[in-house]
């Protein structure tokens, strides 16, 4: 006859066993089974459409309203055609260059023409073992169908070179601009996107960390990190594109404005915006689309997505108000042009911090960025007399630099930030310890280094490309064509027939 345990004794033994086993289980974490969530997928498709709206019509109308009537159509055409050509390049080889393993600076061509890219996200082998084949998010076990990720990142590649045209608006040949942009996205944008955003994902980091448990070494984890882009390896934080998009485009724009030279009549003729109504419509579309840009960059529909959404809202509102106050103090009247510029400056500055900062920190970020950009647009630009036609450098590059640096501070949990996810010490969970000591100076140094690398790569690389295109086909239209306007000289059309 089998002995029977008293129920209370049995319960006590079970509790003791569980208590004994808990530390062992905690010391041996597991990676969750890969899943694809329809909600995440739906949100990312919506975000992709929102970011496309930022380029056309948002950016096109924002820039178009700021130029003179005779160049309105040319700006619309430039933005539209940049989106078209970059989308083609992205699917041919851009995605592969940016988001496949290679070296720290550039990926390879294993997914050129989207080879191997499918819609599954996860697969099951003959034995029923589930494995991930899609695009990783920032949570262990959560994936997107890779085709969704391809489309989302494509919209970022499309809008970044389109930002550049504002710096040399009204004075570049359409053919030369198109050739330059093809070279620029290939040699500048795709590598920087790889350097900042390419990595193996949290599951790869978590699995490597689990292999290292108990070995007192980080061999496997370090190997997984080494597959990432250079700036990602260093720990640079850029949630949605402060370095990849805004600093990258902003410095390229300044170099282009300086190389091509000033518009005919700059400083003498009136070059006021021809339609601030269109600029206001464009700025509004940018703001709405930017929710896809920033909140979509979380790649999931969860709590952090809501943080990025609110940060985008509040930093932008604060920056628009702040620029209007600057106008009131310096010029005696708040201007719509200034308010729209402030809105864009706030969007730019919060981009790298959107998923890392807290809402109050983002609001402060917005209030501070507008006076800084205002100073560069009104004082620095006038002092050095460079013709950055639509203030691409003063708003995007300066705002991007400020946002990238402040991200290294505002991410701290003590300031309401989300903290830096630790995939090494908590593999399988990506836990952020809010009580952990935060190295403000160390992270700020990493952020500054990422800014410097971006400025050098894009600035020097863009100068070389401008020089090559100029010598081969010429960048600038004839004086007569520029005087007539690029609408007629380049396209044989007018934006307005009256």
C-alpha positions in Angstrom: 0.0 0.0 0.0 1.4 3.4 -1.0 2.0 6.0 1.7 -0.2 9.0 1.5 1.0 12.4 2.5 -1.0 14.7 4.6 -2.5 17.4 2.3 -0.9 20.2 4.4 2.5 18.5 4.3 2.2 17.9 0.6 1.3 21.6 0.1 4.3 22.6 2.2 6.7 20.5 0.2 5.4 21.9 -3.1 5.8 25.4 -1.8 9.3 24.6 -0.6 10.2 23.1 -4.0 8.9 26.0 -5.9 10.8 28.4 -3.6 14.0 26.4 -4.2 13.5 26.2 -8.0 12.6 29.9 -8.5 16.2 31.2 -8.5 17.2 28.4 -10.8 14.5 29.2 -13.2 15.3 32.9 -13.0 18.9 32.1 -13.8 18.0 30.1 -16.9 15.6 32.3 -18.9 14.1 31.3 -22.1 13.2 33.1 -25.3 9.4 33.3 -26.0 8.0 31.4 -28.9 8.0 33.8 -32.0 4.6 35.3 -32.8 3.2 37.8 -35.3 0.4 39.9 -34.1 -2.3 41.2 -36.5 -2.6 44.4 -34.5 1.1 45.2 -34.8 0.9 44.4 -38.5 -2.1 46.7 -39.0 -0.5 49.5 -37.1 2.7 49.3 -39.1 0.8 49.4 -42.4 -1.1 52.5 -41.3 2.2 54.1 -40.1 3.8 53.3 -43.5 1.0 55.2 -45.2 1.3 58.1 -42.8 5.0 58.5 -43.5 4.4 58.4 -47.2 1.9 61.2 -46.7 4.7 63.3 -45.1 6.6 63.3 -48.4 3.7 63.7 -50.8 1.7 65.8 -50.2 3.1 67.1 -46.8 6.7 68.1 -47.6 5.9 69.0 -51.2 3.3 71.5 -50.1 5.4 72.8 -47.2 8.3 73.5 -49.5 6.2 74.5 -52.5 4.5 77.3 -50.5 7.9 78.7 -49.4 9.3 79.3 -52.9 8.4 81.9 -55.5 5.5 81.2 -57.9 7.7 80.5 -60.8 9.4 77.6 -59.0 6.4 76.0 -57.2 5.8 73.2 -59.7 9.5 72.4 -59.8 9.6 71.7 -56.1 6.5 69.6 -56.3 8.1 67.6 -59.1 11.4 67.2 -57.3 9.8 65.8 -54.2 7.5 63.5 -56.1 10.2 62.1 -58.3 12.6 61.5 -55.5 10.0 59.4 -53.7 9.4 57.4 -56.9 13.1 56.7 -57.7 14.1 55.9 -54.2 11.3 53.5 -53.8 12.5 51.6 -56.9 16.1 51.6 -55.6 15.1 50.5 -52.2 13.5 47.3 -53.4 16.3 46.7 -55.9 19.2 46.9 -53.5 18.7 49.6 -50.8 16.9 47.4 -48.3 19.6 44.8 -48.6 22.4 47.3 -48.2 20.8 48.8 -45.1 19.4 45.8 -43.3 21.4 42.7 -44.0 24.7 41.6 -42.4 27.8 42.9 -43.8 30.2 45.0 -41.8 29.8 48.0 -39.5 29.3 50.4 -42.3 27.2 48.6 -44.9 25.2 45.5 -45.4 25.4 43.1 -48.3 23.2 42.1 -51.3 21.7 38.9 -50.0 18.3 40.4 -50.2 18.7 42.4 -53.4 15.5 42.6 -55.4 13.8 41.4 -52.2 15.1 37.8 -52.5 14.0 35.7 -49.6 11.6 38.4 -48.2 8.2 37.0 -47.6 5.0 37.7 -45.6 5.2 34.9 -43.0 7.1 36.3 -40.0 7.5 32.8 -38.5 7.8 29.3 -39.9 7.5 25.8 -38.5 9.8 23.0 -39.6 8.9 19.3 -40.1 9.3 18.6 -36.4 7.0 21.4 -35.5 9.7 23.7 -34.2 8.8 27.4 -34.6 11.4 29.8 -35.8 11.4 33.4 -36.7 11.9 34.5 -40.3 10.4 38.0 -40.3 11.6 41.3 -39.0 12.2 41.5 -35.2 10.7 44.3 -33.1 12.1 45.4 -29.8 10.3 42.8 -27.7 11.5 39.2 -27.4 9.4 36.8 -29.4 7.5 39.6 -31.3 7.9 39.8 -35.1 6.5 41.5 -38.2 6.2 40.0 -41.6 9.4 41.2 -43.3 7.5 42.7 -46.2 5.8 45.1 -43.8 9.2 46.2 -42.4 10.5 46.7 -46.0 7.6 49.0 -46.8 7.9 51.0 -43.5 11.6 51.6 -43.9 11.2 52.5 -47.5 9.2 55.6 -46.6 12.1 56.8 -44.5 14.5 56.3 -47.4 12.1 58.3 -49.6 11.6 61.3 -47.5 15.2 61.9 -46.3 16.7 62.9 -49.7 13.5 64.9 -50.4 14.4 67.1 -47.4 17.6 68.1 -49.0 16.1 70.0 -52.0 14.9 72.8 -49.7 18.4 74.0 -49.2 19.1 74.7 -52.9 15.6 75.3 -54.0 15.1 77.4 -57.1 18.6 76.9 -58.5 19.3 73.3 -59.5 18.7 71.4 -62.7 16.1 68.7 -62.4 18.3 66.1 -64.2 21.3 66.9 -62.1 19.3 66.7 -58.9 17.9 63.3 -59.8 21.4 61.9 -60.6 22.7 63.3 -57.3 19.9 61.8 -55.3 20.4 58.3 -56.8 24.1 58.5 -55.8 23.3 60.1 -52.4 20.8 57.5 -51.2 23.1 54.7 -52.4 26.4 55.9 -50.8 25.2 58.1 -47.9 21.7 57.2 -46.7 21.8 53.4 -47.0 25.1 53.1 -45.1 24.0 55.4 -42.3 20.7 53.6 -41.9 22.8 50.4 -41.6 25.1 51.9 -39.1 22.4 53.1 -36.8 19.5 50.7 -37.2 20.7 47.3 -38.4 20.9 44.6 -35.7 20.0 40.9 -35.2 17.1 41.7 -32.9 16.3 41.0 -29.2 15.9 37.2 -29.6 19.4 36.9 -31.1 20.8 39.0 -28.3 18.8 37.1 -25.7 19.8 33.6 -27.0 23.5 34.7 -27.1 23.2 36.0 -23.5 21.6 32.7 -22.3 24.6 30.8 -23.9 26.9 32.9 -21.9 25.1 32.4 -18.5 27.5 30.8 -16.0 30.5 31.1 -18.2 31.6 34.5 -16.8 32.1 35.6 -20.4 30.2 37.5 -23.0 31.6 35.7 -26.1 28.3 34.8 -27.7 26.6 38.1 -26.8 29.5 40.1 -28.2 29.4 38.1 -31.4 25.7 38.9 -31.8 26.4 42.6 -31.3 29.2 42.5 -33.8 26.6 41.8 -36.6 25.0 45.2 -36.0 25.8 48.5 -37.6 28.8 50.4 -36.2 26.8 53.1 -34.3 24.3 50.5 -33.1 27.2 48.5 -31.6 28.4 51.5 -29.8 25.0 52.0 -28.2 23.9 55.2 -30.0 20.2 55.9 -29.5 18.1 57.1 -32.4 14.5 56.0 -32.1 13.2 57.3 -35.4 15.9 59.1 -37.4 17.6 62.1 -35.7 20.9 61.0 -37.2 19.7 58.9 -40.1 17.2 61.4 -41.5 17.6 64.9 -40.2 21.3 65.5 -39.5 22.1 63.4 -42.6 19.8 65.5 -44.9 20.5 68.8 -43.1 24.3 68.8 -43.5 24.0 67.5 -47.1 21.7 70.5 -47.8 24.1 73.0 -46.4 27.0 71.6 -48.4 24.8 71.8 -51.5 23.7 75.4 -50.8 27.3 76.4 -50.4 28.6 74.5 -53.4 25.9 75.6 -55.8 26.0 79.2 -54.6 23.3 81.8 -54.0 20.2 82.3 -56.0 20.4 85.1 -58.5 19.3 88.3 -56.7 19.8 86.8 -53.2 19.9 89.7 -50.8 18.6 92.2 -53.3 15.3 90.8 -54.8 12.3 90.0 -52.7 12.1 86.2 -52.3 9.2 85.9 -50.0 7.1 82.7 -49.8 4.3 82.8 -52.4 1.7 80.9 -50.4 1.9 80.5 -46.6 -1.5 78.9 -46.9 0.1 75.9 -48.7 3.0 75.9 -46.2 0.5 75.7 -43.3 -1.3 72.8 -45.0 2.0 71.0 -45.6 3.2 71.6 -42.0 -0.1 70.2 -40.7 0.2 67.1 -42.9 3.8 66.6 -41.7 2.6 66.8 -38.1 -0.1 64.2 -38.6 2.2 61.9 -40.7 4.9 62.2 -38.1 2.9 60.1 -35.7 3.5 57.2 -38.1 7.2 58.3 -38.4 7.8 58.3 -34.6 5.2 56.1 -33.0 5.5 53.6 -35.9 9.2 53.3 -35.2 8.4 51.2 -32.1 7.3 48.5 -34.6 4.6 47.3 -32.2 1.2 48.6 -30.9 1.9 48.7 -27.2 2.6 51.1 -24.3 5.8 52.5 -25.7 4.0 53.3 -28.9 1.6 55.6 -26.9 4.6 57.3 -25.3 6.2 58.0 -28.7 2.8 59.2 -29.9 2.4 61.7 -27.0 6.0 62.8 -27.1 5.5 63.7 -30.8 2.4 65.6 -30.0 3.7 67.6 -27.0 7.2 68.4 -28.2 5.7 69.8 -31.4 3.1 71.9 -29.7 5.7 73.3 -27.3 8.1 74.1 -30.2 5.4 75.8 -32.3 4.4 78.0 -29.3 8.1 78.7 -28.5 8.9 79.9 -32.0 5.9 82.2 -32.0 7.1 83.7 -28.7 10.5 84.2 -30.3 8.9 86.1 -33.1 6.9 88.2 -30.7 9.9 89.2 -28.7 12.3 89.8 -31.6 9.9 91.2 -34.2 6.9 92.4 -32.3 4.5 90.1 -34.0 4.1 86.3 -34.1 4.2 85.0 -37.7 2.6 81.9 -39.3 5.9 81.1 -41.1 7.6 81.1 -37.7 4.9 78.9 -36.1 5.2 76.4 -39.0 9.0 76.4 -38.7 8.6 75.8 -34.9 6.3 72.9 -35.5 8.8 71.3 -37.8 11.7 72.0 -35.5 9.8 70.3 -32.6 9.1 67.3 -34.8 12.7 67.0 -35.8 14.1 67.4 -32.3 11.8 64.8 -30.7 12.4 62.2 -33.5 15.5 60.5 -31.9 14.0 60.8 -28.4 10.4 59.9 -29.2 10.4 56.4 -27.8 13.0 57.0 -25.1 12.0 60.3 -23.3 9.1 61.0 -21.1 6.3 63.3 -22.1 7.4 66.2 -19.8 11.0 65.8 -21.0 9.8 66.0 -24.6 7.8 69.1 -23.9 10.9 70.8 -22.5 12.8 69.6 -25.5 10.3 71.3 -27.8 10.4 74.6 -25.9 14.2 74.7 -26.1 14.8 73.7 -29.7 12.9 76.6 -31.3 15.0 79.4 -29.8 18.1 77.4 -31.0 16.9 76.9 -34.5 15.5 80.5 -34.5 19.0 81.8 -33.8 20.6 79.8 -36.6 17.9 80.8 -39.1 17.9 84.5 -38.3 21.3 85.3 -36.9 23.8 82.7 -38.1 22.4 82.6 -41.6 22.5 86.3 -41.9 25.9 86.6 -40.4 27.5 84.2 -42.9 25.2 85.0 -45.7 24.7 81.5 -47.0 21.6 80.8 -49.1 19.9 77.9 -47.4 16.7 78.7 -49.2 14.2 76.9 -47.0 16.4 76.5 -43.8 17.1 72.8 -44.1 20.3 73.2 -42.1 18.9 75.6 -39.5 15.9 73.5 -38.7 16.7 69.9 -39.6 20.4 69.6 -38.9 20.5 71.9 -35.9 17.3 70.5 -34.5 18.4 67.0 -35.2 21.8 67.5 -33.4 20.0 69.0 -30.4 17.5 66.2 -30.3 20.2 63.5 -30.7 22.2 64.9 -27.8 19.2 65.4 -25.5 18.1 61.9 -26.2 21.1 60.7 -24.2 19.9 62.6 -21.2 16.1 62.4 -21.4 16.2 58.5 -21.8 17.1 58.3 -18.1 14.3 56.8 -15.9 15.0 59.5 -13.3 13.9 62.1 -15.8 10.8 60.2 -16.8 12.5 58.4 -19.7 12.0 54.8 -20.7 15.6 53.7 -19.9 17.8 51.5 -22.1 16.6 48.0 -22.7 18.9 45.4 -21.3 18.9 42.3 -23.5 22.2 41.0 -22.0 21.3 40.7 -18.3 17.6 39.9 -18.7 17.5 37.8 -21.9 14.0 36.8 -23.0 12.4 39.8 -21.3 14.2 43.0 -22.3 13.6 44.3 -18.8 14.6 47.9 -17.9 15.5 48.4 -14.3 14.3 51.9 -13.3 16.6 51.9 -10.3 19.7 51.1 -12.2 22.4 53.8 -12.2 22.3 55.8 -15.5 25.6 57.0 -17.0 24.6 60.4 -18.3 28.0 61.5 -19.4 28.8 58.1 -21.0 25.6 58.1 -23.1 26.0 61.7 -24.0 29.5 60.9 -25.4 28.1 58.1 -27.5 25.4 60.4 -28.8 27.9 63.1 -29.7 30.1 60.6 -31.5 27.1 59.4 -33.6 26.4 63.0 -34.5 30.0 63.6 -35.5 30.2 60.4 -37.6 26.9 61.4 -39.4 28.1 64.9 -40.1 31.4 63.7 -41.5 30.0 60.8 -43.6 27.2 62.9 -45.1 29.0 66.2 -45.3 32.2 65.0 -47.0 30.4 62.3 -49.0 27.8 64.9 -50.3 30.6 67.3 -51.3 32.3 64.7 -53.4 29.0 63.7 -55.1 28.1 67.4 -55.8 31.5 67.8 -57.4 31.2 64.7 -59.6 27.7 65.6 -60.8 28.6 69.2 -61.4 31.6 68.2 -63.5 29.8 65.6 -65.5 26.4 67.2 -66.3 26.4 70.5 -64.4 24.3 71.3 -61.3 23.1 74.8 -62.1 20.7 75.9 -64.8 21.6 78.9 -67.0 21.1 82.4 -65.7 18.2 82.8 -68.2 16.5 79.6 -67.1 16.8 80.6 -63.4 15.4 84.0 -64.1 12.5 82.5 -66.0 11.8 80.0 -63.3 12.4 76.2 -63.1 8.7 75.5 -63.8 9.0 76.5 -67.4 12.7 75.8 -68.0 12.8 72.3 -66.6 9.2 71.1 -67.1 7.5 73.4 -69.6 4.6 73.9 -67.2 3.4 76.5 -64.8 2.0 75.8 -61.3 -0.6 78.6 -61.9 -2.0 79.6 -65.3 -3.2 83.2 -64.7 
